[in-house]
């Protein structure tokens, strides 16, 4: 349940353009629950936040990590 709540808060923060909170929650989710099935979504959220902040290399890195964390197919 905590995983879902962290992700929901991160997504809501991203939608509200509160990038600091969105990134903090997504990183907290990944650190506290490294095997979470929400990993690709959290990394995608981090990529979106970085892109919006014009941190394009960081966004690309998060996007690549998200792609690698997806199951085959």
PQR file of N, CA, C, O and H, with PARSE charges and radii, in Angstrom:
ATOM      1  N   UNK A   1       0.825  -1.188   0.000 -0.4000 1.5000
ATOM      2  CA  UNK A   1       0.000   0.000   0.000 -0.0000 2.0000
ATOM      3  C   UNK A   1       0.873   1.257   0.000  0.5500 1.7000
ATOM      4  O   UNK A   1       0.551   2.237  -0.672 -0.5500 1.4000
ATOM      5  N   UNK A   2       1.974   1.230   0.751 -0.4000 1.5000
ATOM      6  CA  UNK A   2       2.848   2.400   0.801 -0.0000 2.0000
ATOM      7  C   UNK A   2       3.439   2.711  -0.568  0.5500 1.7000
ATOM      8  O   UNK A   2       3.613   3.874  -0.931 -0.5500 1.4000
ATOM      9  H   UNK A   2       2.236   0.434   1.296  0.4000 1.0000
ATOM     10  N   UNK A   3       3.745   1.656  -1.326 -0.4000 1.5000
ATOM     11  CA  UNK A   3       4.284   1.866  -2.672 -0.0000 2.0000
ATOM     12  C   UNK A   3       3.288   2.656  -3.512  0.5500 1.7000
ATOM     13  O   UNK A   3       3.647   3.634  -4.168 -0.5500 1.4000
ATOM     14  H   UNK A   3       3.603   0.711  -1.031  0.4000 1.0000
ATOM     15  N   UNK A   4       2.039   2.219  -3.483 -0.4000 1.5000
ATOM     16  CA  UNK A   4       1.001   2.870  -4.279 -0.0000 2.0000
ATOM     17  C   UNK A   4       0.786   4.313  -3.847  0.5500 1.7000
ATOM     18  O   UNK A   4       0.602   5.199  -4.681 -0.5500 1.4000
ATOM     19  H   UNK A   4       1.747   1.424  -2.951  0.4000 1.0000
ATOM     20  N   UNK A   5       0.811   4.541  -2.545 -0.4000 1.5000
ATOM     21  CA  UNK A   5       0.604   5.898  -2.044 -0.0000 2.0000
ATOM     22  C   UNK A   5       1.757   6.823  -2.432  0.5500 1.7000
ATOM     23  O   UNK A   5       1.535   7.973  -2.812 -0.5500 1.4000
ATOM     24  H   UNK A   5       0.961   3.821  -1.868  0.4000 1.0000
ATOM     25  N   UNK A   6       2.986   6.319  -2.334 -0.4000 1.5000
ATOM     26  CA  UNK A   6       4.131   7.132  -2.743 -0.0000 2.0000
ATOM     27  C   UNK A   6       4.051   7.481  -4.224  0.5500 1.7000
ATOM     28  O   UNK A   6       4.299   8.619  -4.621 -0.5500 1.4000
ATOM     29  H   UNK A   6       3.166   5.385  -2.026  0.4000 1.0000
ATOM     30  N   UNK A   7       3.700   6.485  -5.033 -0.4000 1.5000
ATOM     31  CA  UNK A   7       3.612   6.755  -6.464 -0.0000 2.0000
ATOM     32  C   UNK A   7       2.480   7.737  -6.770  0.5500 1.7000
ATOM     33  O   UNK A   7       2.647   8.644  -7.585 -0.5500 1.4000
ATOM     34  H   UNK A   7       3.499   5.560  -4.710  0.4000 1.0000
ATOM     35  N   UNK A   8       1.343   7.559  -6.123 -0.4000 1.5000
ATOM     36  CA  UNK A   8       0.212   8.461  -6.353 -0.0000 2.0000
ATOM     37  C   UNK A   8       0.578   9.890  -5.967  0.5500 1.7000
ATOM     38  O   UNK A   8       0.236  10.834  -6.680 -0.5500 1.4000
ATOM     39  H   UNK A   8       1.208   6.823  -5.460  0.4000 1.0000
ATOM     40  N   UNK A   9       1.264  10.049  -4.851 -0.4000 1.5000
ATOM     41  CA  UNK A   9       1.663  11.398  -4.438 -0.0000 2.0000
ATOM     42  C   UNK A   9       2.687  11.981  -5.401  0.5500 1.7000
ATOM     43  O   UNK A   9       2.642  13.171  -5.711 -0.5500 1.4000
ATOM     44  H   UNK A   9       1.542   9.282  -4.272  0.4000 1.0000
ATOM     45  N   UNK A  10       3.610  11.149  -5.876 -0.4000 1.5000
ATOM     46  CA  UNK A  10       4.600  11.625  -6.848 -0.0000 2.0000
ATOM     47  C   UNK A  10       3.913  12.060  -8.132  0.5500 1.7000
ATOM     48  O   UNK A  10       4.245  13.104  -8.693 -0.5500 1.4000
ATOM     49  H   UNK A  10       3.647  10.182  -5.624  0.4000 1.0000
ATOM     50  N   UNK A  11       2.956  11.265  -8.601 -0.4000 1.5000
ATOM     51  CA  UNK A  11       2.242  11.602  -9.834 -0.0000 2.0000
ATOM     52  C   UNK A  11       1.421  12.881  -9.660  0.5500 1.7000
ATOM     53  O   UNK A  11       1.387  13.724 -10.556 -0.5500 1.4000
ATOM     54  H   UNK A  11       2.687  10.416  -8.146  0.4000 1.0000
ATOM     55  N   UNK A  12       0.766  13.024  -8.521 -0.4000 1.5000
ATOM     56  CA  UNK A  12      -0.014  14.232  -8.259 -0.0000 2.0000
ATOM     57  C   UNK A  12       0.897  15.454  -8.179  0.5500 1.7000
ATOM     58  O   UNK A  12       0.544  16.531  -8.660 -0.5500 1.4000
ATOM     59  H   UNK A  12       0.794  12.339  -7.793  0.4000 1.0000
ATOM     60  N   UNK A  13       2.051  15.286  -7.579 -0.4000 1.5000
ATOM     61  CA  UNK A  13       3.005  16.401  -7.484 -0.0000 2.0000
ATOM     62  C   UNK A  13       3.524  16.788  -8.862  0.5500 1.7000
ATOM     63  O   UNK A  13       3.681  17.972  -9.160 -0.5500 1.4000
ATOM     64  H   UNK A  13       2.338  14.411  -7.189  0.4000 1.0000
ATOM     65  N   UNK A  14       3.789  15.793  -9.702 -0.4000 1.5000
ATOM     66  CA  UNK A  14       4.246  16.088 -11.060 -0.0000 2.0000
ATOM     67  C   UNK A  14       3.160  16.848 -11.820  0.5500 1.7000
ATOM     68  O   UNK A  14       3.455  17.821 -12.514 -0.5500 1.4000
ATOM     69  H   UNK A  14       3.662  14.831  -9.460  0.4000 1.0000
ATOM     70  N   UNK A  15       1.919  16.413 -11.693 -0.4000 1.5000
ATOM     71  CA  UNK A  15       0.812  17.094 -12.366 -0.0000 2.0000
ATOM     72  C   UNK A  15       0.666  18.541 -11.887  0.5500 1.7000
ATOM     73  O   UNK A  15       0.276  19.423 -12.652 -0.5500 1.4000
ATOM     74  H   UNK A  15       1.679  15.623 -11.128  0.4000 1.0000
ATOM     75  N   UNK A  16       0.985  18.770 -10.614 -0.4000 1.5000
ATOM     76  CA  UNK A  16       0.913  20.119 -10.045 -0.0000 2.0000
ATOM     77  C   UNK A  16       2.194  20.914 -10.275  0.5500 1.7000
ATOM     78  O   UNK A  16       2.331  22.043  -9.805 -0.5500 1.4000
ATOM     79  H   UNK A  16       1.303  18.054  -9.992  0.4000 1.0000
ATOM     80  N   UNK A  17       3.132  20.307 -11.006 -0.4000 1.5000
ATOM     81  CA  UNK A  17       4.434  20.920 -11.303 -0.0000 2.0000
ATOM     82  C   UNK A  17       5.263  21.190 -10.051  0.5500 1.7000
ATOM     83  O   UNK A  17       6.081  22.110 -10.020 -0.5500 1.4000
ATOM     84  H   UNK A  17       3.020  19.390 -11.388  0.4000 1.0000
ATOM     85  N   UNK A  18       5.040  20.375  -9.019 -0.4000 1.5000
ATOM     86  CA  UNK A  18       5.866  20.413  -7.810 -0.0000 2.0000
ATOM     87  C   UNK A  18       6.950  19.358  -8.012  0.5500 1.7000
ATOM     88  O   UNK A  18       6.890  18.267  -7.446 -0.5500 1.4000
ATOM     89  H   UNK A  18       4.375  19.628  -9.044  0.4000 1.0000
ATOM     90  N   UNK A  19       7.931  19.705  -8.822 -0.4000 1.5000
ATOM     91  CA  UNK A  19       8.942  18.751  -9.252 -0.0000 2.0000
ATOM     92  C   UNK A  19       9.788  18.230  -8.098  0.5500 1.7000
ATOM     93  O   UNK A  19      10.170  17.060  -8.077 -0.5500 1.4000
ATOM     94  H   UNK A  19       7.980  20.592  -9.282  0.4000 1.0000
ATOM     95  N   UNK A  20      10.072  19.084  -7.162 -0.4000 1.5000
ATOM     96  CA  UNK A  20      10.891  18.667  -6.014 -0.0000 2.0000
ATOM     97  C   UNK A  20      10.214  17.525  -5.254  0.5500 1.7000
ATOM     98  O   UNK A  20      10.851  16.520  -4.940 -0.5500 1.4000
ATOM     99  H   UNK A  20       9.762  20.034  -7.179  0.4000 1.0000
ATOM    100  N   UNK A  21       8.936  17.682  -4.965 -0.4000 1.5000
ATOM    101  CA  UNK A  21       8.196  16.647  -4.239 -0.0000 2.0000
ATOM    102  C   UNK A  21       8.015  15.398  -5.099  0.5500 1.7000
ATOM    103  O   UNK A  21       8.126  14.278  -4.599 -0.5500 1.4000
ATOM    104  H   UNK A  21       8.419  18.499  -5.220  0.4000 1.0000
ATOM    105  N   UNK A  22       7.741  15.582  -6.367 -0.4000 1.5000
ATOM    106  CA  UNK A  22       7.566  14.435  -7.266 -0.0000 2.0000
ATOM    107  C   UNK A  22       8.830  13.590  -7.323  0.5500 1.7000
ATOM    108  O   UNK A  22       8.775  12.364  -7.220 -0.5500 1.4000
ATOM    109  H   UNK A  22       7.650  16.491  -6.773  0.4000 1.0000
ATOM    110  N   UNK A  23       9.964  14.252  -7.488 -0.4000 1.5000
ATOM    111  CA  UNK A  23      11.229  13.519  -7.544 -0.0000 2.0000
ATOM    112  C   UNK A  23      11.547  12.860  -6.209  0.5500 1.7000
ATOM    113  O   UNK A  23      12.014  11.722  -6.171 -0.5500 1.4000
ATOM    114  H   UNK A  23      10.009  15.247  -7.572  0.4000 1.0000
ATOM    115  N   UNK A  24      11.298  13.561  -5.129 -0.4000 1.5000
ATOM    116  CA  UNK A  24      11.588  13.000  -3.803 -0.0000 2.0000
ATOM    117  C   UNK A  24      10.760  11.742  -3.554  0.5500 1.7000
ATOM    118  O   UNK A  24      11.281  10.740  -3.065 -0.5500 1.4000
ATOM    119  H   UNK A  24      10.919  14.486  -5.159  0.4000 1.0000
ATOM    120  N   UNK A  25       9.482  11.793  -3.885 -0.4000 1.5000
ATOM    121  CA  UNK A  25       8.619  10.633  -3.655 -0.0000 2.0000
ATOM    122  C   UNK A  25       8.986   9.465  -4.569  0.5500 1.7000
ATOM    123  O   UNK A  25       9.008   8.316  -4.127 -0.5500 1.4000
ATOM    124  H   UNK A  25       9.058  12.607  -4.283  0.4000 1.0000
ATOM    125  N   UNK A  26       9.271   9.750  -5.829 -0.4000 1.5000
ATOM    126  CA  UNK A  26       9.650   8.678  -6.750 -0.0000 2.0000
ATOM    127  C   UNK A  26      10.966   8.027  -6.322  0.5500 1.7000
ATOM    128  O   UNK A  26      11.092   6.803  -6.365 -0.5500 1.4000
ATOM    129  H   UNK A  26       9.253  10.684  -6.187  0.4000 1.0000
ATOM    130  N   UNK A  27      11.930   8.823  -5.916 -0.4000 1.5000
ATOM    131  CA  UNK A  27      13.210   8.273  -5.454 -0.0000 2.0000
ATOM    132  C   UNK A  27      13.039   7.504  -4.156  0.5500 1.7000
ATOM    133  O   UNK A  27      13.674   6.468  -3.961 -0.5500 1.4000
ATOM    134  H   UNK A  27      11.827   9.817  -5.881  0.4000 1.0000
ATOM    135  N   UNK A  28      12.194   7.997  -3.272 -0.4000 1.5000
ATOM    136  CA  UNK A  28      11.907   7.296  -2.018 -0.0000 2.0000
ATOM    137  C   UNK A  28      11.274   5.937  -2.312  0.5500 1.7000
ATOM    138  O   UNK A  28      11.631   4.933  -1.694 -0.5500 1.4000
ATOM    139  H   UNK A  28      11.678   8.839  -3.430  0.4000 1.0000
ATOM    140  N   UNK A  29      10.350   5.910  -3.243 -0.4000 1.5000
ATOM    141  CA  UNK A  29       9.714   4.657  -3.652 -0.0000 2.0000
ATOM    142  C   UNK A  29      10.759   3.663  -4.150  0.5500 1.7000
ATOM    143  O   UNK A  29      10.753   2.501  -3.745 -0.5500 1.4000
ATOM    144  H   UNK A  29      10.061   6.726  -3.745  0.4000 1.0000
ATOM    145  N   UNK A  30      11.643   4.109  -5.015 -0.4000 1.5000
ATOM    146  CA  UNK A  30      12.658   3.215  -5.582 -0.0000 2.0000
ATOM    147  C   UNK A  30      13.663   2.754  -4.525  0.5500 1.7000
ATOM    148  O   UNK A  30      14.132   1.617  -4.575 -0.5500 1.4000
ATOM    149  H   UNK A  30      11.648   5.053  -5.344  0.4000 1.0000
ATOM    150  N   UNK A  31      13.992   3.613  -3.582 -0.4000 1.5000
ATOM    151  CA  UNK A  31      14.950   3.237  -2.535 -0.0000 2.0000
ATOM    152  C   UNK A  31      14.339   2.287  -1.512  0.5500 1.7000
ATOM    153  O   UNK A  31      14.991   1.338  -1.075 -0.5500 1.4000
ATOM    154  H   UNK A  31      13.611   4.537  -3.542  0.4000 1.0000
ATOM    155  N   UNK A  32      13.097   2.538  -1.132 -0.4000 1.5000
ATOM    156  CA  UNK A  32      12.451   1.720  -0.101 -0.0000 2.0000
ATOM    157  C   UNK A  32      11.933   0.394  -0.640  0.5500 1.7000
ATOM    158  O   UNK A  32      11.863  -0.591   0.095 -0.5500 1.4000
ATOM    159  H   UNK A  32      12.567   3.308  -1.487  0.4000 1.0000
ATOM    160  N   UNK A  33      11.571   0.364  -1.917 -0.4000 1.5000
ATOM    161  CA  UNK A  33      10.978  -0.832  -2.519 -0.0000 2.0000
ATOM    162  C   UNK A  33      11.672  -1.130  -3.850  0.5500 1.7000
ATOM    163  O   UNK A  33      11.073  -0.941  -4.909 -0.5500 1.4000
ATOM    164  H   UNK A  33      11.629   1.165  -2.514  0.4000 1.0000
ATOM    165  N   UNK A  34      12.916  -1.590  -3.814 -0.4000 1.5000
ATOM    166  CA  UNK A  34      13.685  -1.761  -5.061 -0.0000 2.0000
ATOM    167  C   UNK A  34      13.091  -2.778  -6.030  0.5500 1.7000
ATOM    168  O   UNK A  34      13.348  -2.692  -7.231 -0.5500 1.4000
ATOM    169  H   UNK A  34      13.403  -1.743  -2.954  0.4000 1.0000
ATOM    170  N   UNK A  35      12.318  -3.723  -5.554 -0.4000 1.5000
ATOM    171  CA  UNK A  35      11.733  -4.729  -6.430 -0.0000 2.0000
ATOM    172  C   UNK A  35      10.298  -4.432  -6.832  0.5500 1.7000
ATOM    173  O   UNK A  35       9.609  -5.309  -7.352 -0.5500 1.4000
ATOM    174  H   UNK A  35      12.109  -3.793  -4.578  0.4000 1.0000
ATOM    175  N   UNK A  36       9.845  -3.229  -6.603 -0.4000 1.5000
ATOM    176  CA  UNK A  36       8.457  -2.881  -6.861 -0.0000 2.0000
ATOM    177  C   UNK A  36       8.086  -3.000  -8.338  0.5500 1.7000
ATOM    178  O   UNK A  36       8.892  -2.672  -9.209 -0.5500 1.4000
ATOM    179  H   UNK A  36      10.405  -2.517  -6.181  0.4000 1.0000
ATOM    180  N   UNK A  37       6.878  -3.464  -8.620 -0.4000 1.5000
ATOM    181  CA  UNK A  37       6.433  -3.469 -10.016 -0.0000 2.0000
ATOM    182  C   UNK A  37       6.165  -2.050 -10.547  0.5500 1.7000
ATOM    183  O   UNK A  37       5.954  -1.860 -11.745 -0.5500 1.4000
ATOM    184  H   UNK A  37       6.223  -3.730  -7.913  0.4000 1.0000
ATOM    185  N   UNK A  38       6.175  -1.073  -9.657 -0.4000 1.5000
ATOM    186  CA  UNK A  38       6.000   0.325 -10.063 -0.0000 2.0000
ATOM    187  C   UNK A  38       7.313   0.974 -10.510  0.5500 1.7000
ATOM    188  O   UNK A  38       7.335   2.160 -10.840 -0.5500 1.4000
ATOM    189  H   UNK A  38       6.346  -1.227  -8.684  0.4000 1.0000
ATOM    190  N   UNK A  39       8.393   0.214 -10.524 -0.4000 1.5000
ATOM    191  CA  UNK A  39       9.701   0.765 -10.879 -0.0000 2.0000
ATOM    192  C   UNK A  39       9.710   1.445 -12.249  0.5500 1.7000
ATOM    193  O   UNK A  39      10.178   2.579 -12.347 -0.5500 1.4000
ATOM    194  H   UNK A  39       8.375  -0.750 -10.256  0.4000 1.0000
ATOM    195  N   UNK A  40       9.215   0.801 -13.308 -0.4000 1.5000
ATOM    196  CA  UNK A  40       9.234   1.489 -14.608 -0.0000 2.0000
ATOM    197  C   UNK A  40       8.430   2.787 -14.591  0.5500 1.7000
ATOM    198  O   UNK A  40       8.841   3.778 -15.194 -0.5500 1.4000
ATOM    199  H   UNK A  40       8.835  -0.121 -13.228  0.4000 1.0000
ATOM    200  N   UNK A  41       7.294   2.786 -13.909 -0.4000 1.5000
ATOM    201  CA  UNK A  41       6.465   3.988 -13.841 -0.0000 2.0000
ATOM    202  C   UNK A  41       7.160   5.090 -13.040  0.5500 1.7000
ATOM    203  O   UNK A  41       7.106   6.261 -13.416 -0.5500 1.4000
ATOM    204  H   UNK A  41       6.961   1.981 -13.419  0.4000 1.0000
ATOM    205  N   UNK A  42       7.808   4.719 -11.943 -0.4000 1.5000
ATOM    206  CA  UNK A  42       8.518   5.710 -11.127 -0.0000 2.0000
ATOM    207  C   UNK A  42       9.685   6.312 -11.908  0.5500 1.7000
ATOM    208  O   UNK A  42       9.931   7.517 -11.840 -0.5500 1.4000
ATOM    209  H   UNK A  42       7.852   3.768 -11.637  0.4000 1.0000
ATOM    210  N   UNK A  43      10.392   5.475 -12.641 -0.4000 1.5000
ATOM    211  CA  UNK A  43      11.495   5.984 -13.463 -0.0000 2.0000
ATOM    212  C   UNK A  43      10.973   6.868 -14.593  0.5500 1.7000
ATOM    213  O   UNK A  43      11.598   7.869 -14.942 -0.5500 1.4000
ATOM    214  H   UNK A  43      10.193   4.496 -12.697  0.4000 1.0000
ATOM    215  N   UNK A  44       9.839   6.499 -15.155 -0.4000 1.5000
ATOM    216  CA  UNK A  44       9.220   7.346 -16.172 -0.0000 2.0000
ATOM    217  C   UNK A  44       8.799   8.688 -15.606  0.5500 1.7000
ATOM    218  O   UNK A  44       8.928   9.718 -16.268 -0.5500 1.4000
ATOM    219  H   UNK A  44       9.332   5.685 -14.871  0.4000 1.0000
ATOM    220  N   UNK A  45       8.301   8.674 -14.393 -0.4000 1.5000
ATOM    221  CA  UNK A  45       7.933   9.917 -13.724 -0.0000 2.0000
ATOM    222  C   UNK A  45       9.165  10.797 -13.517  0.5500 1.7000
ATOM    223  O   UNK A  45       9.120  12.007 -13.739 -0.5500 1.4000
ATOM    224  H   UNK A  45       8.196   7.837 -13.856  0.4000 1.0000
ATOM    225  N   UNK A  46      10.263  10.177 -13.090 -0.4000 1.5000
ATOM    226  CA  UNK A  46      11.510  10.935 -12.917 -0.0000 2.0000
ATOM    227  C   UNK A  46      11.997  11.494 -14.249  0.5500 1.7000
ATOM    228  O   UNK A  46      12.505  12.614 -14.309 -0.5500 1.4000
ATOM    229  H   UNK A  46      10.300   9.194 -12.909  0.4000 1.0000
ATOM    230  N   UNK A  47      11.843  10.716 -15.311 -0.4000 1.5000
ATOM    231  CA  UNK A  47      12.231  11.193 -16.644 -0.0000 2.0000
ATOM    232  C   UNK A  47      11.382  12.388 -17.054  0.5500 1.7000
ATOM    233  O   UNK A  47      11.901  13.360 -17.604 -0.5500 1.4000
ATOM    234  H   UNK A  47      11.430   9.806 -15.262  0.4000 1.0000
ATOM    235  N   UNK A  48      10.092  12.323 -16.792 -0.4000 1.5000
ATOM    236  CA  UNK A  48       9.196  13.437 -17.133 -0.0000 2.0000
ATOM    237  C   UNK A  48       9.550  14.701 -16.359  0.5500 1.7000
ATOM    238  O   UNK A  48       9.572  15.795 -16.922 -0.5500 1.4000
ATOM    239  H   UNK A  48       9.671  11.534 -16.345  0.4000 1.0000
ATOM    240  N   UNK A  49       9.824  14.547 -15.083 -0.4000 1.5000
ATOM    241  CA  UNK A  49      10.194  15.707 -14.270 -0.0000 2.0000
ATOM    242  C   UNK A  49      11.499  16.319 -14.769  0.5500 1.7000
ATOM    243  O   UNK A  49      11.611  17.539 -14.897 -0.5500 1.4000
ATOM    244  H   UNK A  49       9.806  13.658 -14.626  0.4000 1.0000
ATOM    245  N   UNK A  50      12.475  15.473 -15.049 -0.4000 1.5000
ATOM    246  CA  UNK A  50      13.756  15.983 -15.544 -0.0000 2.0000
ATOM    247  C   UNK A  50      13.581  16.684 -16.883  0.5500 1.7000
ATOM    248  O   UNK A  50      14.188  17.729 -17.118 -0.5500 1.4000
ATOM    249  H   UNK A  50      12.384  14.483 -14.946  0.4000 1.0000
ATOM    250  N   UNK A  51      12.765  16.127 -17.757 -0.4000 1.5000
ATOM    251  CA  UNK A  51      12.515  16.735 -19.068 -0.0000 2.0000
ATOM    252  C   UNK A  51      11.874  18.114 -18.904  0.5500 1.7000
ATOM    253  O   UNK A  51      12.282  19.079 -19.550 -0.5500 1.4000
ATOM    254  H   UNK A  51      12.271  15.278 -17.566  0.4000 1.0000
ATOM    255  N   UNK A  52      10.876  18.194 -18.041 -0.4000 1.5000
ATOM    256  CA  UNK A  52      10.204  19.472 -17.814 -0.0000 2.0000
ATOM    257  C   UNK A  52      11.152  20.533 -17.260  0.5500 1.7000
ATOM    258  O   UNK A  52      10.963  21.728 -17.483 -0.5500 1.4000
ATOM    259  H   UNK A  52      10.545  17.410 -17.516  0.4000 1.0000
ATOM    260  N   UNK A  53      12.175  20.078 -16.536 -0.4000 1.5000
ATOM    261  CA  UNK A  53      13.152  20.999 -15.951 -0.0000 2.0000
ATOM    262  C   UNK A  53      14.349  21.226 -16.869  0.5500 1.7000
ATOM    263  O   UNK A  53      15.352  21.808 -16.459 -0.5500 1.4000
ATOM    264  H   UNK A  53      12.329  19.106 -16.355  0.4000 1.0000
ATOM    265  N   UNK A  54      14.235  20.758 -18.125 -0.4000 1.5000
ATOM    266  CA  UNK A  54      15.282  20.912 -19.143 -0.0000 2.0000
ATOM    267  C   UNK A  54      16.590  20.232 -18.747  0.5500 1.7000
ATOM    268  O   UNK A  54      17.673  20.686 -19.115 -0.5500 1.4000
ATOM    269  H   UNK A  54      13.420  20.285 -18.458  0.4000 1.0000
ATOM    270  N   UNK A  55      16.476  19.140 -17.994 -0.4000 1.5000
ATOM    271  CA  UNK A  55      17.648  18.317 -17.660 -0.0000 2.0000
ATOM    272  C   UNK A  55      17.579  17.093 -18.573  0.5500 1.7000
ATOM    273  O   UNK A  55      17.247  15.989 -18.141 -0.5500 1.4000
ATOM    274  H   UNK A  55      15.596  18.772 -17.695  0.4000 1.0000
ATOM    275  N   UNK A  56      17.897  17.319 -19.833 -0.4000 1.5000
ATOM    276  CA  UNK A  56      17.650  16.338 -20.871 -0.0000 2.0000
ATOM    277  C   UNK A  56      18.510  15.086 -20.750  0.5500 1.7000
ATOM    278  O   UNK A  56      18.025  13.987 -21.020 -0.5500 1.4000
ATOM    279  H   UNK A  56      18.166  18.216 -20.184  0.4000 1.0000
ATOM    280  N   UNK A  57      19.740  15.218 -20.360 -0.4000 1.5000
ATOM    281  CA  UNK A  57      20.589  14.034 -20.178 -0.0000 2.0000
ATOM    282  C   UNK A  57      20.073  13.171 -19.026  0.5500 1.7000
ATOM    283  O   UNK A  57      20.059  11.943 -19.122 -0.5500 1.4000
ATOM    284  H   UNK A  57      20.133  16.111 -20.140  0.4000 1.0000
ATOM    285  N   UNK A  58      19.659  13.802 -17.965 -0.4000 1.5000
ATOM    286  CA  UNK A  58      19.090  13.072 -16.833 -0.0000 2.0000
ATOM    287  C   UNK A  58      17.799  12.381 -17.251  0.5500 1.7000
ATOM    288  O   UNK A  58      17.560  11.231 -16.884 -0.5500 1.4000
ATOM    289  H   UNK A  58      19.670  14.799 -17.887  0.4000 1.0000
ATOM    290  N   UNK A  59      16.969  13.078 -18.016 -0.4000 1.5000
ATOM    291  CA  UNK A  59      15.727  12.491 -18.501 -0.0000 2.0000
ATOM    292  C   UNK A  59      15.999  11.269 -19.363  0.5500 1.7000
ATOM    293  O   UNK A  59      15.302  10.260 -19.251 -0.5500 1.4000
ATOM    294  H   UNK A  59      17.163  14.013 -18.314  0.4000 1.0000
ATOM    295  N   UNK A  60      17.008  11.353 -20.222 -0.4000 1.5000
ATOM    296  CA  UNK A  60      17.369  10.228 -21.080 -0.0000 2.0000
ATOM    297  C   UNK A  60      17.853   9.047 -20.252  0.5500 1.7000
ATOM    298  O   UNK A  60      17.528   7.898 -20.553 -0.5500 1.4000
ATOM    299  H   UNK A  60      17.574  12.172 -20.313  0.4000 1.0000
ATOM    300  N   UNK A  61      18.620   9.324 -19.222 -0.4000 1.5000
ATOM    301  CA  UNK A  61      19.112   8.252 -18.356 -0.0000 2.0000
ATOM    302  C   UNK A  61      17.958   7.547 -17.645  0.5500 1.7000
ATOM    303  O   UNK A  61      17.923   6.318 -17.592 -0.5500 1.4000
ATOM    304  H   UNK A  61      18.883  10.258 -18.978  0.4000 1.0000
ATOM    305  N   UNK A  62      17.028   8.306 -17.107 -0.4000 1.5000
ATOM    306  CA  UNK A  62      15.874   7.702 -16.438 -0.0000 2.0000
ATOM    307  C   UNK A  62      15.015   6.913 -17.429  0.5500 1.7000
ATOM    308  O   UNK A  62      14.509   5.842 -17.097 -0.5500 1.4000
ATOM    309  H   UNK A  62      17.057   9.305 -17.151  0.4000 1.0000
ATOM    310  N   UNK A  63      14.853   7.434 -18.626 -0.4000 1.5000
ATOM    311  CA  UNK A  63      14.060   6.722 -19.634 -0.0000 2.0000
ATOM    312  C   UNK A  63      14.720   5.389 -19.997  0.5500 1.7000
ATOM    313  O   UNK A  63      14.040   4.375 -20.156 -0.5500 1.4000
ATOM    314  H   UNK A  63      15.264   8.305 -18.897  0.4000 1.0000
ATOM    315  N   UNK A  64      16.030   5.399 -20.125 -0.4000 1.5000
ATOM    316  CA  UNK A  64      16.750   4.147 -20.429 -0.0000 2.0000
ATOM    317  C   UNK A  64      16.603   3.159 -19.277  0.5500 1.7000
ATOM    318  O   UNK A  64      16.407   1.967 -19.516 -0.5500 1.4000
ATOM    319  H   UNK A  64      16.582   6.223 -19.997  0.4000 1.0000
ATOM    320  N   UNK A  65      16.692   3.620 -18.054 -0.4000 1.5000
ATOM    321  CA  UNK A  65      16.508   2.745 -16.900 -0.0000 2.0000
ATOM    322  C   UNK A  65      15.100   2.171 -16.856  0.5500 1.7000
ATOM    323  O   UNK A  65      14.902   1.005 -16.516 -0.5500 1.4000
ATOM    324  H   UNK A  65      16.851   4.588 -17.860  0.4000 1.0000
ATOM    325  N   UNK A  66      14.125   3.005 -17.205 -0.4000 1.5000
ATOM    326  CA  UNK A  66      12.737   2.543 -17.236 -0.0000 2.0000
ATOM    327  C   UNK A  66      12.566   1.443 -18.281  0.5500 1.7000
ATOM    328  O   UNK A  66      11.918   0.428 -18.025 -0.5500 1.4000
ATOM    329  H   UNK A  66      14.286   3.953 -17.482  0.4000 1.0000
ATOM    330  N   UNK A  67      13.142   1.647 -19.437 -0.4000 1.5000
ATOM    331  CA  UNK A  67      13.052   0.640 -20.506 -0.0000 2.0000
ATOM    332  C   UNK A  67      13.699  -0.662 -20.070  0.5500 1.7000
ATOM    333  O   UNK A  67      13.160  -1.738 -20.329 -0.5500 1.4000
ATOM    334  H   UNK A  67      13.669   2.471 -19.645  0.4000 1.0000
ATOM    335  N   UNK A  68      14.847  -0.580 -19.411 -0.4000 1.5000
ATOM    336  CA  UNK A  68      15.550  -1.785 -18.957 -0.0000 2.0000
ATOM    337  C   UNK A  68      14.783  -2.525 -17.855  0.5500 1.7000
ATOM    338  O   UNK A  68      14.940  -3.736 -17.695 -0.5500 1.4000
ATOM    339  H   UNK A  68      15.285   0.294 -19.200  0.4000 1.0000
ATOM    340  N   UNK A  69      13.965  -1.807 -17.107 -0.4000 1.5000
ATOM    341  CA  UNK A  69      13.244  -2.441 -16.007 -0.0000 2.0000
ATOM    342  C   UNK A  69      11.928  -3.070 -16.432  0.5500 1.7000
ATOM    343  O   UNK A  69      11.263  -3.728 -15.632 -0.5500 1.4000
ATOM    344  H   UNK A  69      13.838  -0.824 -17.237  0.4000 1.0000
ATOM    345  N   UNK A  70      11.552  -2.870 -17.684 -0.4000 1.5000
ATOM    346  CA  UNK A  70      10.319  -3.478 -18.196 -0.0000 2.0000
ATOM    347  C   UNK A  70      10.558  -4.966 -18.474  0.5500 1.7000
ATOM    348  O   UNK A  70      11.662  -5.358 -18.852 -0.5500 1.4000
ATOM    349  H   UNK A  70      12.092  -2.335 -18.334  0.4000 1.0000
ATOM    350  N   UNK A  71       9.538  -5.780 -18.289 -0.4000 1.5000
ATOM    351  CA  UNK A  71       9.684  -7.190 -18.636 -0.0000 2.0000
ATOM    352  C   UNK A  71       9.796  -7.354 -20.153  0.5500 1.7000
ATOM    353  O   UNK A  71       9.330  -6.490 -20.896 -0.5500 1.4000
ATOM    354  H   UNK A  71       8.641  -5.461 -17.983  0.4000 1.0000
ATOM    355  N   UNK A  72      10.397  -8.431 -20.619 -0.4000 1.5000
ATOM    356  CA  UNK A  72      10.523  -8.636 -22.068 -0.0000 2.0000
ATOM    357  C   UNK A  72       9.152  -8.651 -22.763  0.5500 1.7000
ATOM    358  O   UNK A  72       8.159  -9.143 -22.227 -0.5500 1.4000
ATOM    359  H   UNK A  72      10.776  -9.132 -20.015  0.4000 1.0000
ATOM    360  N   UNK A  73       9.147  -8.101 -23.956 -0.4000 1.5000
ATOM    361  CA  UNK A  73       7.908  -8.101 -24.738 -0.0000 2.0000
ATOM    362  C   UNK A  73       7.193  -6.834 -24.523  0.5500 1.7000
ATOM    363  O   UNK A  73       6.121  -6.627 -25.091 -0.5500 1.4000
ATOM    364  H   UNK A  73       9.953  -7.701 -24.392  0.4000 1.0000
TER
END
